[in-house]
Amino acid sequence: MAPPKRVQSSRNEGKIILALRAFYSGQFQSAAEAARTFHVSKTSLLRRIYGVNP
C-alpha cells in the first residue's frame, strides 16, 4: 500500500531541499545531476532555483 499523499509530499519536499543544498554548495555541476541523484523532478528543482511559482 502506498503512503498517504501528505507523507509522500513531505518526503519529496525534503528531497528537493537536500538537492537544492547540494547544488548550491557546489557538489553538483548541474541541477539535472542533483535531481537525478536525489530522485526528484528536474523541473521542480529548476523552478525552485529560479524562484518560479507553480
C-alpha positions as CSV (number, residue, x, y, z in Angstrom):
1,M,0.0,0.0,0.0
2,A,1.3,3.4,-0.9
3,P,1.9,6.0,1.8
4,P,-0.7,8.8,2.2
5,K,-0.2,11.8,-0.1
6,R,0.8,14.0,2.8
7,V,3.7,11.7,3.8
8,Q,4.7,11.3,0.2
9,S,4.6,15.1,-0.4
10,S,6.6,15.7,2.8
11,R,9.3,13.2,1.7
12,N,9.5,14.8,-1.8
13,E,9.9,18.2,-0.3
14,G,12.7,17.0,1.9
15,K,14.5,15.5,-1.1
16,I,14.1,18.8,-3.1
17,I,15.6,20.7,-0.2
18,L,18.6,18.3,0.0
19,A,19.1,18.6,-3.8
20,L,19.0,22.4,-3.6
21,R,21.5,22.5,-0.8
22,A,23.8,20.1,-2.6
23,F,23.6,22.1,-5.8
24,Y,24.2,25.4,-4.1
25,S,27.2,24.0,-2.2
26,G,28.8,23.0,-5.4
27,Q,28.5,19.3,-5.0
28,F,26.9,19.1,-8.5
29,Q,27.7,20.9,-11.7
30,S,24.1,20.9,-12.9
31,A,20.6,21.0,-11.4
32,A,19.8,18.0,-13.6
33,E,22.6,15.9,-12.0
34,A,21.3,16.9,-8.5
35,A,17.7,16.0,-9.5
36,R,18.8,12.6,-10.7
37,T,20.8,11.8,-7.6
38,F,18.0,12.8,-5.2
39,H,15.2,11.3,-7.4
40,V,13.3,14.5,-7.8
41,S,11.8,16.2,-10.8
42,K,14.3,18.3,-12.7
43,T,11.6,20.8,-13.5
44,S,10.6,21.2,-9.8
45,L,14.2,21.7,-8.8
46,L,14.8,24.3,-11.6
47,R,11.6,26.2,-10.6
48,R,12.9,26.4,-7.0
49,I,16.3,27.6,-8.2
50,Y,14.8,30.3,-10.4
51,G,12.1,31.2,-7.9
52,V,9.2,30.4,-10.2
53,N,5.8,29.8,-8.6
54,P,4.0,26.7,-9.9
